[in-house]
Amino acid sequence: MRLSRLASAVSALILTTGLALIGAAPAHAAAPSYAALGDSYSAGVGAGSYDSSSGACKRSTKAYPALWAAAHAPSAFAFTACSGAKTGDVLNNQLGPLNSSTGLVSISIGGNDAGFADVMQTCVLNSESTCLARIATARTYADNTLPGLLDNVYNAIHAKAPNAHVVVVGYPHFYKIGGSCWAGLSDRSRTAINGAADELDTVTAKRAADHGFSFADVRGTFTGHELCSGSPWLNSLTFPIDESYHPKAAGQSGGYLPAFSSAA
């Protein structure tokens, strides 16, 4: 009788220990399949350490998608974001890896459609009035035309990856107003550029919400690290020229990665 009770106790202990070990296993399981889409801010242009196989897309190992994938070991990682991409480029060139097994998608898109590069070139090379007029044109485009283009992209993502959690990632303020900065742009122009970023984020966040997607707002994580702040996480005018006004490696790891991780 005593032996049988002892055997029962030992069996129960073994079973309990085994269940505990089994229960701990999911903590080490791989994250869902992840696809990173979008433009240069998602590709990591400006951060350096580019994957040579990505060519002109300039995908960086220091971009937030690569950093997140390295930390979470997703079951699959597709990185198709590309420098200069517009909404049409996402639709035509970046959706191939998506399928019903995709669990997570990130995307930043819309800045190039609204003419981001031309806005900055116009403002740097021309008068304040010309700069403000170009920004006004970009804001009108963001309000009136961009929403439909974003809808096309978001609908396509949902159609190809219906089970995915989609995180739409925004854009930071470029400037600290009143900070110490190189001559060339007035505070009025810098304020207008920040306002255009706000407009773009507002439009993007609204379209994301209407599609049931999350929005990762990076303006908060970049606060104190804008251009003219003394500790900028963005490149100013630089060479190669396409890296100008893009996040440095510190901006990807300290600004974009935390915002995306919170929403993922």
C-alpha positions in Angstrom: 0.0 0.0 0.0 2.8 2.4 0.9 4.7 1.5 -2.2 1.7 2.1 -4.4 1.2 5.5 -2.8 4.9 6.3 -3.3 4.7 5.2 -6.9 1.6 7.4 -7.4 3.3 10.4 -5.9 6.4 9.9 -8.0 4.3 9.6 -11.2 2.4 12.7 -10.3 5.6 14.6 -9.7 7.0 13.5 -13.1 3.8 14.4 -14.9 3.7 17.9 -13.2 7.3 18.5 -14.0 6.7 17.5 -17.6 3.7 19.7 -18.0 5.6 22.6 -16.6 8.4 22.1 -19.1 6.0 21.8 -22.0 4.2 24.9 -20.8 7.4 26.9 -20.9 8.2 26.0 -24.5 6.0 28.6 -26.3 8.1 31.4 -24.8 10.9 30.2 -27.2 8.6 29.8 -30.2 9.4 31.8 -33.4 7.4 34.9 -34.1 4.9 34.8 -37.0 6.0 35.3 -40.6 6.8 39.0 -41.1 6.9 41.1 -44.3 8.3 44.6 -44.3 7.0 46.8 -47.1 7.3 50.5 -48.0 9.6 53.3 -48.9 13.1 54.5 -47.9 12.2 55.1 -44.3 11.4 51.4 -44.0 14.3 50.3 -46.2 16.7 52.1 -43.9 18.1 54.6 -46.4 20.4 56.9 -44.4 21.4 54.3 -41.8 24.2 52.7 -43.8 25.1 49.0 -43.8 23.2 48.2 -47.0 22.6 44.8 -48.3 24.4 44.7 -51.6 21.8 42.3 -53.1 19.1 45.0 -52.6 20.7 47.3 -55.2 19.1 50.7 -55.5 16.5 49.8 -52.9 19.3 50.3 -50.3 17.8 48.0 -47.7 19.8 48.3 -44.5 20.6 45.8 -41.8 20.2 48.7 -39.4 16.6 49.4 -40.5 13.9 48.8 -38.0 12.4 45.8 -39.9 15.8 44.0 -39.9 16.4 44.9 -36.2 13.0 43.6 -35.2 13.4 40.4 -37.1 16.8 39.8 -35.6 15.4 40.2 -32.1 12.2 38.2 -32.6 13.2 35.4 -35.0 10.0 35.3 -37.1 9.3 32.0 -38.9 9.9 33.9 -42.2 11.1 37.4 -43.0 10.5 39.1 -46.3 12.1 42.6 -46.7 10.8 44.3 -49.8 10.8 48.0 -48.8 12.6 50.1 -51.4 14.1 53.5 -51.7 11.9 55.9 -53.6 8.9 53.7 -53.5 5.4 55.1 -54.1 2.1 53.4 -53.6 2.1 52.0 -57.1 5.5 50.5 -56.5 4.2 48.6 -53.5 1.3 47.3 -55.5 3.5 46.2 -58.4 6.7 45.1 -56.8 6.4 44.4 -53.1 3.4 42.2 -52.3 4.8 38.9 -53.7 5.8 37.4 -50.3 2.4 38.0 -48.7 0.0 35.0 -48.2 -2.5 33.7 -45.8 0.3 32.5 -43.5 1.8 36.0 -43.1 1.3 37.1 -39.5 2.8 40.6 -39.4 3.2 43.3 -42.0 4.8 46.8 -41.6 4.7 49.6 -44.1 5.5 53.3 -44.5 4.3 54.8 -47.7 2.9 58.0 -49.0 5.7 60.5 -48.6 7.0 60.0 -52.1 3.6 60.2 -53.6 3.1 63.6 -51.9 6.5 64.8 -53.3 8.6 64.7 -50.2 12.0 64.9 -52.0 10.8 67.8 -54.2 9.5 69.7 -51.2 12.8 69.5 -49.5 14.8 70.4 -52.6 12.5 73.3 -53.3 12.8 74.6 -49.7 16.5 74.3 -49.5 17.2 75.9 -52.9 14.5 78.6 -53.1 12.9 81.5 -51.2 10.7 81.1 -48.2 7.6 82.0 -50.2 8.4 79.4 -52.8 9.0 76.8 -50.1 5.7 77.5 -48.4 3.8 77.4 -51.7 5.3 73.9 -52.5 4.4 72.7 -49.1 0.8 73.9 -49.6 0.6 71.9 -52.8 1.9 68.8 -51.1 -0.6 69.1 -48.3 -3.5 69.5 -50.8 -2.3 66.3 -52.5 -2.1 64.5 -49.2 -5.7 65.6 -48.3 -7.4 65.0 -51.7 -5.4 62.3 -53.6 -3.4 60.3 -51.2 -6.3 58.7 -49.3 -7.5 56.8 -52.3 -4.0 55.6 -53.2 -3.5 54.3 -49.6 -6.8 52.6 -49.8 -5.6 50.7 -52.9 -2.5 49.5 -51.1 -4.2 48.6 -47.8 -6.9 46.7 -49.7 -4.3 44.7 -51.6 -2.4 43.9 -48.4 -5.5 42.6 -46.7 -6.5 40.6 -49.8 -3.1 38.8 -50.0 -2.5 38.5 -46.2 -6.0 38.3 -44.7 -4.7 37.0 -41.3 -1.9 39.5 -40.8 -1.6 42.2 -38.2 -0.7 45.3 -40.3 1.3 48.2 -38.7 1.4 51.4 -40.8 4.4 53.4 -39.7 4.4 57.2 -39.9 7.0 60.0 -40.4 8.8 62.1 -37.8 9.0 65.9 -37.5 12.1 67.0 -39.2 13.0 70.1 -37.2 13.2 71.4 -33.7 11.9 74.9 -34.0 14.2 77.6 -32.5 17.0 75.1 -32.3 20.6 75.6 -33.3 20.8 75.0 -37.1 22.7 75.8 -40.2 21.5 78.8 -42.1 19.2 78.3 -45.1 15.7 77.6 -43.8 13.7 80.0 -41.8 11.7 78.9 -38.7 8.6 79.5 -40.7 9.7 77.1 -43.4 10.7 74.5 -40.8 7.4 74.8 -39.0 5.6 74.4 -42.3 7.6 71.2 -43.1 6.8 69.8 -39.7 3.1 70.7 -40.4 3.3 68.8 -43.6 4.6 65.7 -41.8 1.6 66.1 -39.4 -0.8 66.2 -42.3 0.7 63.1 -43.8 0.6 61.2 -40.5 -3.0 62.3 -39.9 -4.1 61.1 -43.3 -2.2 57.9 -43.1 -3.4 57.1 -39.5 -7.0 57.7 -40.5 -6.8 55.4 -43.6 -5.0 52.7 -41.5 -7.7 52.9 -38.8 -10.5 52.6 -41.3 -8.9 49.4 -42.6 -8.4 48.0 -39.1 -4.7 48.4 -39.1 -2.5 49.8 -36.3 -0.5 53.1 -36.7 2.9 53.5 -35.3 3.5 57.2 -34.6 7.2 58.0 -34.5 6.9 61.7 -33.7 7.1 61.1 -30.0 10.1 58.8 -30.1 12.0 61.4 -32.3 11.2 64.3 -29.9 14.5 65.9 -28.9 16.3 64.3 -31.8 15.0 66.3 -34.8 17.3 68.4 -37.0 18.6 71.5 -35.1 18.1 69.7 -31.7 21.8 69.2 -31.1 21.4 65.4 -31.1 19.7 64.7 -34.4 18.6 61.2 -35.5 18.0 62.5 -39.1 20.6 63.3 -41.7 20.6 66.9 -42.9 21.7 67.7 -46.5 24.3 65.1 -47.1 26.0 62.9 -49.7 24.9 60.6 -51.2 22.1 63.0 -51.7 19.4 60.4 -51.4 20.3 59.9 -47.7 19.4 63.5 -46.9 16.5 64.0 -44.5 16.4 60.3 -43.7 16.9 58.6 -40.3 20.4 57.7 -39.3 21.0 54.3 -37.7 20.2 55.9 -34.3 16.9 57.0 -35.7 16.0 53.5 -36.8 17.0 51.9 -33.5 15.9 54.6 -31.1 13.0 56.2 -33.0 11.4 53.7 -35.4 12.0 50.4 -33.7 10.3 51.2 -30.4 7.3 52.8 -32.1 6.9 49.7 -34.4 7.5 47.2 -31.5 4.8 48.9 -29.4 2.3 48.5 -32.3 3.3 45.1 -33.5 
